[in-house]
Amino acid sequence: MLDTADEEYRSGTEVEVRTARGKAYELSGSAVFNFSTATGLLLVPFLTLASWLFSCARHGRVEEGELYFLAAMAGLFAAMVLGALAGTLVGIGTFIF
């Protein structure tokens, strides 16, 4: 069984795969996009909140959070754009090679 198959294959079709932890994975652009975007969308809010809390602790008072909110929004947008870029590059690379 292929996890994150790029397309549906007929029975008996040979596909180049990578194995990890007993599962077979096809290197595909959509899998790279899903993984990188999900990672970015999970990390950005927590890192932004952590930096705001660190700033509050460093100054000893509650800092205004507007710039941190804007940084979080920019980070989420960047995570989606970079995920799409990485997925596109992997898709092109697997198509060529």
C-alpha positions as CSV (number, residue, x, y, z in Angstrom):
1,M,0.0,0.0,0.0
2,L,1.2,3.4,-0.9
3,D,0.7,6.3,1.5
4,T,0.3,9.7,-0.2
5,A,0.2,8.3,-3.7
6,D,0.3,11.0,-6.3
7,E,-2.3,9.3,-8.5
8,E,-4.3,6.1,-8.7
9,Y,-2.4,3.1,-10.2
10,R,-3.7,0.0,-11.8
11,S,-2.9,-3.3,-10.2
12,G,0.6,-4.5,-11.2
13,T,2.0,-1.1,-11.9
14,E,5.6,-0.5,-10.9
15,V,6.3,2.7,-8.9
16,E,9.5,3.9,-7.3
17,V,8.9,4.3,-3.6
18,R,10.8,5.1,-0.4
19,T,10.1,3.0,2.7
20,A,10.0,4.4,6.3
21,R,8.8,2.6,9.4
22,G,7.3,-0.3,7.3
23,K,5.3,1.9,5.0
24,A,5.9,2.7,1.3
25,Y,5.8,6.3,0.2
26,E,5.9,7.7,-3.3
27,L,7.8,11.0,-3.5
28,S,5.2,13.4,-4.8
29,G,4.8,17.1,-4.9
30,S,1.4,17.0,-3.2
31,A,2.8,15.0,-0.2
32,V,5.6,17.6,0.2
33,F,3.1,20.4,0.0
34,N,0.9,18.8,2.6
35,F,3.7,18.1,5.0
36,S,5.5,21.4,4.7
37,T,2.3,23.5,4.9
38,A,0.9,21.6,7.8
39,T,4.2,21.9,9.7
40,G,4.4,25.7,9.0
41,L,0.8,26.3,10.0
42,L,1.3,24.5,13.3
43,L,4.7,26.1,14.1
44,V,4.1,29.7,13.2
45,P,1.3,30.5,15.8
46,F,3.2,28.8,18.6
47,L,6.5,30.5,17.8
48,T,4.8,33.9,17.5
49,L,3.1,33.4,20.8
50,A,6.4,32.3,22.4
51,S,8.2,35.3,21.1
52,W,5.5,37.6,22.5
53,L,5.6,36.0,25.9
54,F,9.4,36.2,25.9
55,S,9.2,39.9,25.1
56,C,6.7,40.4,27.9
57,A,8.9,38.6,30.4
58,R,12.0,40.4,29.3
59,H,10.4,43.9,29.7
60,G,8.4,43.0,32.8
61,R,5.1,44.2,31.4
62,V,2.6,43.2,28.9
63,E,3.7,44.2,25.4
64,E,1.3,45.3,22.7
65,G,0.6,42.4,20.4
66,E,-0.4,44.1,17.1
67,L,3.0,43.6,15.5
68,Y,3.1,40.0,16.7
69,F,-0.3,39.3,15.2
70,L,0.8,40.8,11.9
71,A,4.0,38.7,12.0
72,A,1.9,35.6,12.6
73,M,-0.3,36.4,9.6
74,A,2.7,37.0,7.4
75,G,4.3,33.8,8.7
76,L,1.1,31.8,7.9
77,F,1.0,33.2,4.4
78,A,4.8,32.5,4.0
79,A,4.2,28.9,5.2
80,M,1.6,28.3,2.5
81,V,3.6,30.0,-0.2
82,L,6.8,28.1,0.7
83,G,4.9,24.8,0.9
84,A,3.4,25.4,-2.6
85,L,6.9,26.3,-3.9
86,A,8.5,23.2,-2.4
87,G,5.7,21.0,-3.7
88,T,6.0,22.4,-7.2
89,L,9.8,22.0,-7.2
90,V,9.5,18.4,-6.1
91,G,6.8,17.7,-8.6
92,I,8.9,19.1,-11.4
93,G,12.0,17.2,-10.1
94,T,10.1,13.9,-10.1
95,F,8.7,14.5,-13.5
96,I,12.1,15.2,-15.0
97,F,14.1,12.5,-13.2
